[in-house]
Amino acid sequence: MIGNYANQSLTWKSVTSINEYNEPVYTTTTIKGRKETGHKLIRNKQGQEVVSSARVFTKSVISNNDLIDGQQVISVESAVGLDGTVKFYTVHLL
């Protein structure tokens, strides 16, 4: 379903570890997805209300605190099909 629309190349930096200065260390990968800009009030992982400036639809498994095109991931939602499998993820960016 999302495959036809996920035609943009996005730079994904996933957190692999934390260094001695308590800063995240990233691995950079290019993924396919669909990025839409726009402001939306959402709840982050901690339950706080924050304003998302963009969202990405992708089949890649993204985690909170990763970066997509330099923007921090603040929320990840999975879209589950009727067969019980995850079809794609909606990722909200700060």
C-alpha positions in Angstrom: 0.0 0.0 0.0 2.6 2.6 1.1 5.2 1.2 -1.4 4.0 3.3 -4.4 4.1 6.5 -2.4 7.4 6.0 -0.5 9.4 7.3 -3.4 11.7 9.8 -1.7 15.2 9.1 -0.5 15.7 10.1 3.1 18.8 10.1 5.3 18.3 8.1 8.4 20.7 8.2 11.3 20.0 5.5 13.8 21.4 5.6 17.3 23.9 2.7 17.8 25.4 3.7 21.2 26.1 6.5 23.6 29.7 7.8 23.9 31.7 8.8 27.0 30.1 12.3 26.9 26.6 10.8 27.0 26.0 11.8 23.4 24.4 9.5 20.8 26.6 7.8 18.2 24.8 7.3 14.8 25.0 5.0 11.8 23.8 6.7 8.6 21.6 4.9 6.0 19.4 6.0 3.1 15.8 4.8 3.2 12.7 5.1 1.1 9.8 7.0 2.5 7.3 9.8 2.1 8.0 13.1 4.0 5.2 15.6 4.6 5.8 19.0 6.3 3.2 20.6 8.5 2.7 21.3 12.2 0.7 19.0 14.4 0.3 18.7 18.1 1.1 15.1 19.3 2.2 13.3 22.4 5.8 12.0 22.6 7.0 8.8 24.3 6.9 10.5 27.7 3.3 11.7 27.2 4.2 15.3 26.8 2.4 17.5 24.2 4.9 18.6 21.5 4.5 20.2 18.1 5.7 18.0 15.2 7.0 19.9 12.2 7.0 16.9 9.7 6.0 13.3 9.4 7.4 10.4 7.5 5.7 7.3 6.2 8.2 4.4 5.8 8.5 0.6 6.0 11.8 0.9 7.9 11.8 0.3 11.6 12.6 3.7 13.1 13.2 4.4 16.8 12.7 7.5 19.0 15.7 9.8 19.1 16.9 8.7 15.6 17.3 11.5 13.0 15.7 11.7 9.6 17.1 14.4 7.3 18.6 16.0 10.4 15.3 16.2 12.3 14.8 14.3 15.6 12.2 11.5 15.8 9.8 12.2 18.6 7.1 9.6 18.0 6.7 6.4 16.0 3.3 4.8 15.2 2.8 1.5 13.5 0.0 0.8 11.0 -1.2 -2.8 11.5 -3.2 -4.5 8.7 -6.1 -6.8 9.2 -3.8 -9.8 9.0 -1.9 -8.5 12.1 1.3 -7.5 10.4 2.8 -4.1 10.4 2.3 -2.5 7.0 4.3 0.8 7.6 5.3 3.3 10.2 4.3 6.9 10.7 7.2 8.8 12.2 6.8 12.3 13.6 9.7 14.7 13.6 10.6 17.7 15.8 
